[in-house]
């Protein structure tokens, strides 16, 4: 059973839904989000979408996810700062899920990536969501934000969450589509964590990371991958600046974690992604990485039935990069 409806719409349609009292998650350009009426919604800045007509870059439209409130079960909206974020799953409904949006490259983004496994009741209650971003042409001009639709407050270092309780006969299934697997090459480690790095340790020896990636001719579309108890977790490259000796990431790296570069898959990036998403059913909630959008050249193309914002990171319990998150609700 699908208790959500997702679509790329104009701001006027979004405003009508907000005024109806609907509970919504909304993705869009900051200027559009700031102009929407107050109501039962949370949002995040991003102008890239997979709409019902295909991939789209738009500063004039917004992507809405409408959440159905069941009789007697009222959704709750909350803000979390870095101090209170570890309580996010404690506050979640016993049966249902939580939809979280965090601003990219903020301290709360870093903390969520680092500390998720320590949160009380994490992995016991479903939590999905995404990392807000900006138009890539606005880099250095503005920063990603989230918005609490109850007040219209735009926030640079807080998370917004919509907790949705479900009846006992509905269960939540969270799936991850990840094209990448850890390769068998050099072990890469870092002495400090963050969204950028100058130096690293390659097989036990210190080396400038940008120099290393340049020397091996690395395809920056292939991320770093760490093995977390059998799960491949990507850290994607945002930029590799050899002149400045700096590498930037879409998600943080952490010290003492063993990373390897992802192994190349057969065929083109576009073909691999199309095959991975072809048989997915219609999602109750979904989002996809901006890098999948760019590298697969999804502008004007579809990803099966899967729609949603194209984001600077994805959440399926923990923080992910260069993946698609796909959630379904099932009646039993």
N, C-alpha and C positions, 0 to 999 in steps of 0.2 A: 504494500500500500504506500502510495506517495503522499506524504503530508506537506510537501513543499512544492512550490511552483517557481521556476527560474526563467528569466527572460531579460533580454536587452530592450529597454523601453526609453521613451522620452521623459524628461523631468516632469511634465504635466501629468503623465500617467502615474509616475511614482508618487507625486503629491496627492493624487486622488486616493491611492492605496493607503498612504500615511494617514490622511484625514479620515479614512474609514475605520481606523483603529487597528489595522493589521500589524502583526509583528513581522519586521523585515530586516534583512541584511542587505546593504546597498553598497555597490562599488561604483566609483566615478571620479571625475576630475574634481579637485578641491573646490573650484569656483561653483560647480553645479551642486555638490553636496552641501556647501555652505548656504545655498539658497533654498533648500528644501524645508518644508515646515517641520516643526517639532512633533514628535510622536514616538511610537513604540518601535524604534529602529536603531541599529548600529551601522556604522559604515567605515570604509577605508578608501584612501585615495589610490586610484589606478585608472588609466585611460585605455587599457588593453583588455579585450574581451573575446570569448568564443560565444557569439550570439546564435540565435536560432537560424540565421541566414549565413553563418560562417564567421571566420575570424575578422575582427574589426578593431581599428584604432579610432577612438572618438572622444572628443572633449565635450560633446553635446548630449550624449546619451548616458544612461546609468544601467547597471546590471542589478536587478532585484532578485533576491531569494525570499519568497513569501513563506512564512512559517505558520502552520495551522495550530491554533490554540484549541485544545480539546475541552469539552464541557467539564468544568470543575478542576481543570489543570491549567493554571495561569503561568505563562512564561515569565521569566525574570531577567531584567537587564542590569548589568553591573559594570562598574569600572574597577580596574585593578592597577595599583602601582607596584613597584618592585617589591615592596615590603609585603603586600597582601596577595600577590600572584600565586604563591604556593598553596593558597586556600581554594583555588579555582575549582578543583574537583570535589573538594569537601562541600562546596556550595551547589554543586551540580545535582540534578534530580536523581533519585535512586533508580528510576527507569526513564530513559530519555537520552538526550545528548546536549552538549554545549557547543556553540559556535563562537569561536574567538577570532579577533582581528588585532594584530599588533603592528606598530609602525616599524618599517625597515631601518636597520642600522642604529637603532636606539639602544639604550642600556637594557630596557625591558625585553627587547628582541634577543640580546645577548644572554640575559639571565634565563629566559625561557629555554633557549637552546642548550644551555649548560646544565640547568638544574631540574629539568623535567623529571628524570627518573627518581628524584628524591621527594617529589610532591606527594602528599597524602592522597591516597585513593586513585592516583594516576594509574592508567591501564585497567582500572576496574570500572570506570565510567567513560563512555565514548566522548571524545573531544576532537572536533575538526575545525578547520578554519584556514586563514591565510595571512600573509604578510603584505601590508599595504606598500605602495611604491609611488613612483612619479613617472611622467613621460620622460623617456631617456634623453630627450632634447632639453629637459629642464635640469639636468644634473649640474649641481653647483649653484642653482638659482633658488630652488625650494626643496623642502624636505618632506618625506612621507608622513602622513598623519592618519589618525583614526578619529571618528566622530561619535559622540553620544547623542543620538537623535532626540533624546528626551529634552535636552537643553540646547542642542546645537553646538556644544563645545568641541572645538578642534584640538586634539591632543597629540603631542609629539613623543611622549614617553610614558604612555599608559596603554593598557589593553582594554578593549571593550568586549563584553561577552554577553551572549543571549543564551540563557539556560532554558531548554524546552523539555518539559515533562511529557511523557507519553503514557497511554493506557498500558496495562500489564500484558495485553495480547499483541503488542507491537514491539519488535526487537530491532536493533540497530546493527548494520553490518558496515564496517569501514574497510575499504580496500585501497591499496597503493599500486599505481602503475609506475615502475621504475625501469628504464631501459638499460641501466648501467649496473655492472658487476665489478668488484674489485679486481684489478689486474694482478699479475704475478711479478711486476717489476720492482723497482727500488722502493725501500721503505722511507717515507718522508715523515718527519716529526718537527714539532715547533716548540720553542722554549717558552713562548707566551701565547696567550689566546687573543683573538680579535678578528675583525673584518678585513684586516690587511696584514701583510707580512713582507719583510725585506729579506730576512735570512731564514734558513731552515736547516735541518740536519738530515743529510742523505746517507743512509746506511751507516750512521754513526759519525759522519763527517760534516762539519759546518760548511754551508755553501749559500750564496745568494740565490733565492728561489727564482727570480726572473731570469737570471743567467742560466740556471739549470734548465728551465722550461724552454728557453730559446735554443740552447745547445742541442737538446734532444729533438727539437722541431715539434714540440707537443701541439696537438690540435686542442685549442682551448675550449672547444665544445664538449670535450670529455672532462668530467669533474674529478676532483679528489674523492676517493671513497674510503670510508672506514668501516670495519667490520664490528658492529655492536651486537655481540652475542648471536651471530649468524645473520643479522640484518644488515644489508648494505645501505649506508647512509652517505649521501652525496654532500660535498661542499663545492659549489659551482664558482667558476671564475667570472668575475665581473670585468676585470681589466688586467693586463700584464704590461707594465710600463718599464721597459728595459733601461730607458734613459734615466729615470728616477730610481731604478732598482726597487720598484714597489709592485706588489701583486695585491689586488683587491678581490674580495669574495662576496657572494650574495648571502652567505651564512658564515658564522664564525668558525675558525679552527680553534682547537684546544691543545694545551701542552700535554706531552707524554702519550698522545694517541697515535697509533700507527696508521698512517694514510698510505695509500698507493693510488696511482693514476688509474682511472677506469680503463678496462680493456675495450678495444674497438669491436663494434658489432658488425655483422655482415650487412652489406648493402648500405643504402643512404640513410641518413638520420630521418628523413621524411618517411621513407618506406618502413623503417623499424617502428616509428611511432604509430603510423597508420595501422600496422599489423597488431600492435599491442592494444590499441583502443577499438578495433573494428567490432568485436563481439560484446562489448560492454553494454549492459542494459541501461535504460533510462535511470539517471541518478536522482536521488532525493536532494543531495547536495554534491557539488563538484567544483573543483578549481584546478588550474593548470599553471605550470611555471612559465614565466615570460621567456625563458631560454628555449623551452620547447616551441613556443610561438615563433620566436625568431629563427631558430636553427631549422625547424621544419617548414618555415615559410608558410605559416598557416593563415596569413592575411587572405580573406576571401574563401578559405577552405573550411571544411567541417571535420570534426573528430567524432564521427558516428553520431550517437545521441547525446554526447557529452558537451555540455555548455558550462559557462561560468567565467569568473574573472581570471585573467592571466596575471600572475602575481610574482612578487619578489621572494616568495617562499610559501610553503604549504605546511599545514598542520594536520597530522593524523596521529593523535596523542602527542608525539614529539615533533620537533621542527624538522622539516624536510626541504630539500632543494632539487630542482630539475626533475620533479615527479608530477604525476596527476593524482589527486585525492578524489575518491569516488565513494560516496556513501549511499546506501539504500536502506529503506525501512520495509520490514516484512511483517505481515499480519499472520498470526498463528493461533 
